[in-house]
Amino acid sequence: MSGQGANRFRPILALKLEPLIRVKAKEQQIRKPESVTQKSAKQKPLETRKELAKAAGVSHDTIAKAKVIEAKASEETKAALRSGAVE
């Protein structure tokens, strides 16, 4: 498989990480210190969409498109995309 062909699968693989990243983000919200005023103690919010995009090496828009394809495309369309018959 060429490098370009492999790139086509990265967003789909990253979507499999979504439940794990959502749990991590939720835990971070729960642990958020309310009484700590130090800047070093503050955490940046974890954005699931951006984390998935970073893991896949694509933009968050590409992740959004992959989610739509996974949710709404027929199995035939998904198979065609995987095989490279459709770009």
Secondary structure as a PSIPRED ss2 file (coil, helix, strand):
# PSIPRED VFORMAT (PSIPRED V4.0)

   1 M C   1.000  0.000  0.000
   2 S C   1.000  0.000  0.000
   3 G H   0.000  1.000  0.000
   4 Q H   0.000  1.000  0.000
   5 G H   0.000  1.000  0.000
   6 A H   0.000  1.000  0.000
   7 N H   0.000  1.000  0.000
   8 R C   1.000  0.000  0.000
   9 F C   1.000  0.000  0.000
  10 R H   0.000  1.000  0.000
  11 P H   0.000  1.000  0.000
  12 I H   0.000  1.000  0.000
  13 L H   0.000  1.000  0.000
  14 A H   0.000  1.000  0.000
  15 L H   0.000  1.000  0.000
  16 K C   1.000  0.000  0.000
  17 L C   1.000  0.000  0.000
  18 E H   0.000  1.000  0.000
  19 P H   0.000  1.000  0.000
  20 L H   0.000  1.000  0.000
  21 I H   0.000  1.000  0.000
  22 R H   0.000  1.000  0.000
  23 V H   0.000  1.000  0.000
  24 K H   0.000  1.000  0.000
  25 A H   0.000  1.000  0.000
  26 K H   0.000  1.000  0.000
  27 E H   0.000  1.000  0.000
  28 Q H   0.000  1.000  0.000
  29 Q H   0.000  1.000  0.000
  30 I H   0.000  1.000  0.000
  31 R H   0.000  1.000  0.000
  32 K C   1.000  0.000  0.000
  33 P C   1.000  0.000  0.000
  34 E C   1.000  0.000  0.000
  35 S C   1.000  0.000  0.000
  36 V C   1.000  0.000  0.000
  37 T C   1.000  0.000  0.000
  38 Q C   1.000  0.000  0.000
  39 K H   0.000  1.000  0.000
  40 S H   0.000  1.000  0.000
  41 A H   0.000  1.000  0.000
  42 K C   1.000  0.000  0.000
  43 Q C   1.000  0.000  0.000
  44 K C   1.000  0.000  0.000
  45 P C   1.000  0.000  0.000
  46 L C   1.000  0.000  0.000
  47 E C   1.000  0.000  0.000
  48 T H   0.000  1.000  0.000
  49 R H   0.000  1.000  0.000
  50 K H   0.000  1.000  0.000
  51 E H   0.000  1.000  0.000
  52 L H   0.000  1.000  0.000
  53 A H   0.000  1.000  0.000
  54 K H   0.000  1.000  0.000
  55 A H   0.000  1.000  0.000
  56 A H   0.000  1.000  0.000
  57 G C   1.000  0.000  0.000
  58 V C   1.000  0.000  0.000
  59 S C   1.000  0.000  0.000
  60 H H   0.000  1.000  0.000
  61 D H   0.000  1.000  0.000
  62 T H   0.000  1.000  0.000
  63 I H   0.000  1.000  0.000
  64 A H   0.000  1.000  0.000
  65 K H   0.000  1.000  0.000
  66 A H   0.000  1.000  0.000
  67 K H   0.000  1.000  0.000
  68 V H   0.000  1.000  0.000
  69 I H   0.000  1.000  0.000
  70 E H   0.000  1.000  0.000
  71 A H   0.000  1.000  0.000
  72 K H   0.000  1.000  0.000
  73 A C   1.000  0.000  0.000
  74 S C   1.000  0.000  0.000
  75 E H   0.000  1.000  0.000
  76 E H   0.000  1.000  0.000
  77 T H   0.000  1.000  0.000
  78 K H   0.000  1.000  0.000
  79 A H   0.000  1.000  0.000
  80 A H   0.000  1.000  0.000
  81 L H   0.000  1.000  0.000
  82 R H   0.000  1.000  0.000
  83 S H   0.000  1.000  0.000
  84 G C   1.000  0.000  0.000
  85 A C   1.000  0.000  0.000
  86 V C   1.000  0.000  0.000
  87 E C   1.000  0.000  0.000
